[in-house]
Amino acid sequence: MDRRTALQWLAATSLPLSLDVKAHHGWSSFDLDRPLYLEGKATRVKWHNPHTELLLELAAPLALPADLARRSLPAQTASVDGPSLLKKAVLPQRADPVWEVELAPLSRMEAWKVPEIKPGQTLALLGFTFKDEKGGAIVRVEYLWLNGKTYALRSSPA
């Protein structure tokens, strides 16, 4: 093997080992017909890409807010039919006291001007988990309620 070929081989085989790569997925693995409502306190927060993540310690007892179906939503979410999602919202069947929450990529969080969430902060969300809630207490967020504001995390602000 000549020197150039050896260097190409070395670069091709060692570069992937040096990258911290996380699997990325779309919305298709989540049950979009069953929106879940969760609220509680953030415990561990990772403000990074590909998605901001946190652990949410659920409020006890967890209940659907009486005004949930009437909450106003950002205009940018019209393609998602947010009012229908709010009307269909349910509480999780799983009894897990802590849920893994996947928010939007940092670029979208910054576009919405979502303040960095800190451990101990209270928040509420509407999101989706896997069909029949299999695969763990994981939810991907559609709407986030934080500090009296609503953020639509699948869309970008106008």
C-alpha positions, 0 to 999 in steps of 0.5 A: 500500500502506498503512502497516499492510500494508507492515509486515505484508509486511516482517515476513512477508518478513524474519523467516524470513531472520533465523532459523537454521532446520535441517531436521528429520527423523524416523527413517524415512530411516534403515535401521532393519534394519541397526544399526551399531556405532561407537566412537572419539573425539569430535572436533568437538562441537555441544551444541545443538538440534535435535540434539546432533552430533559428529564421531567419529574411529573406533578402528582397528581397529574391531571388534564387542565380544564382549559387545555382544549381552549388554549391559544396556539401560535398561528404557525401551527395551523398545518398541525391542527393543534386545536384538535390535538388539544381536544384529544389530549390524554394522560399517560397510561404508564405510571413512570414518575420521570419521563425523557422529553425530546424538544426541538433542535437548538436552532428552532428553540432559539428561533422561538426564543425559548429561554434555556430550561433549568433544572427545577423549572416547572413546565407543561407539554403536549407530545407523543410517545410510541404506540401503546407507550411501549419503548419507555417513558419517552415523549417528543414535544409538539407544544411547550408551555413555559413561563406563561408562553406557548411554543410550537416546537415542530414548526418555526416562527414566522 
